[in-house]
């Protein structure tokens, strides 16, 4: 099987049972490697090149979200055993979670207990069990960042921000666009 790349159109022609001829490889000619009665040709078109992100959009890690089955048991670990200060606890009905923020350095650990099995975090727990759920990055202007991320070809779960914990504005990026990690973009409320 040989691959022929056309640099400008970003096409890949795959021909079964052929390989590039020695000196003719520069011209892209192929010769059969075996006697085939049928030959299959497949052309794969890739999407247009993505817009490259310029400048620094993500200022720092705001928090790491951890899915838990029981928030009180998790607080016993993070607050009591690990010594993190509980700074806020809230039920975020829109996201279907009971959430607790614990300080660690300049960021937080956000514990997330689902309000029911049909919520996003409830489904996550059923599939994967408790553990790391997402990484959240702090931004100054979430609307501008979402526009830039969409232009760069990243898949957005939220095309417009929604309300998060402590009145923040949040939006999620699909893990398929971010190396398998659910990513949250956070613009904190003015007083946080």
N, C-alpha and C positions, 0 to 999 in steps of 0.2 A: 504494500500500500504506500502511496507517495502523497505528500502534501505539497501543493503549489501555492505560495502566498503571493498575492498581489498587494503590494505595500499601500497604495493609495486607496484602493477600494475596500481593503481589509476583507477580501474574500478568500476562502480556502476551498480549492477543488480537490476532492478526494476520489481517487480512481482505484477500484479494487483490482489487484493483480498486475499492477504496473509499477515500474520504478524509473527514476530519472536515468537517462543515458549518460554515461561518463562525461565527455566533454560537452555534450549538448545540454547539460543541466542549466547552463546560464541562459539558454534560450527557452527553457521550460518544456522541451520535447520529452516524451516518455517512450519506453519500449516495453512490450509485454514480458513478464517474467515467467509465464507459464501459458500453455495452450488453454484458453478459456473459450467456451462456446458462447457465454454471455458476459457482458461487462457492465458493471454498475457504476454510474457517476452520480455524485451527490455534491451540491453546492450549498455551503453554509454561509449565511450572511450574518455578520456581527453588527451590533448597534453602532451608531455613529460615535466617534470619540467623545468622551465626557469632558465637560468644561472643568478645567483645573481650578481647585479652590485656591484663592490667593489671600494672603494675610492670615492672621491668627483669629479664628472665630471662637474657639473654645478656650475660655480663660483658665479654668481649672476643674478638677473633679469635684463636683458638688456633693455627691453621695454615692454609696454603693447600696443597691436594694437587695435585701435578703428575704426570700419567701420562707415563712414559718407556719407551722400548723397551729401553734399556740403562742401568742405574743407574750403572755405572762411568763411562760417557761423560757422563752428566748430572752426576755428582759433579765431573768435571773442569771443567765449566762453573760450577756453583754454588759449590763449595768453592774450587777453584783460581783460576778467573778472576774470580769475583765476591766472593771472600773470606769466604764464610759458613762458620762453624765447624760441622763435623760433630759432633753431640752424641750421636747414637744410630743404630744400624743393627740391623735385626731382620727376620726372616722371620715374617710373620703368616699362618700356614697357613689359619686360619679365613676370612680375607679373600682368600687366594690371591695375596699380594703379598710381594715383598722391598721393605722400606721403609727410608728413611733420613731422619732429621730433621736439619735445619740451622737454626741460630739466626739470626734476623734481628729485631732489636729485642726486644720482649717476646713475640714469636711465633716461628713456625717455617715453613719450607718443608718439606713432606713429599714426597719423591720416591717414586713407586710404580712398580715394575716387576712386571708380572704373572708369576705362576708358570706360566701356561699360557694358551692362547687361549680356553679355555672359562670363565675367571674373569671377574668383572665388569670389572676393569681391562683384561683382554685383549680383551674384546668392545668396550670403549670405544676402545681403540687401533685396532682393526680398522675401526671406524666413523668415527672422527674424527681419528685420528693423535695424536701426542704433544701435550701441552699441559695447560691448566688442567682439572683433574678435579672438584675440590670446594672449598668454603670451609667451615672448621670453626670453630664457636663454643664457647668454654669456658663451662661452667655449674657451679654448686656442687652441684646435686641433679638428676641426669639423670632420675630417675623422676618427680619433680614436674613438670619441664619437659615431658617427653613427655606426661604427663596433660593439662597445660594446652594444649599444641599440638594434641592430638587433639580436645579440647573446643572449640578455636577453629576446627576444621574442616580443619586441614592434613593432608595425606596422608602417613602414616608408612610408610617402607619397613621399619623395625624398630619393632615395637610394644613391644619390651623391649630393653634394652641388651645389647650383646655386648662381648667383650674386644677392645680395640684395642692399638695399639703402646704399649710401656712399661707394660702392665697397666691402661691407662685403660679406662673404660666408654664405649662409643660407640653412637650410633644415627643413622640417616640419614633425611632427609625427602625425599620425591619432588620432583624438579624442577618438576613440574606445579603444585605448591603454593607454590613459592618463586621464581617469576619466571624459570624456566628454569635455575636454578642448583642442582646437587646440593649439599645442605646437610648437614653432619655436626654433631651435638651431642656434645661431649666433656666428660666428667667425669674429670679427671686422677687418677691413683693418688695416694694420700696423700703419697708421697715425691717428687712432681714438681710 
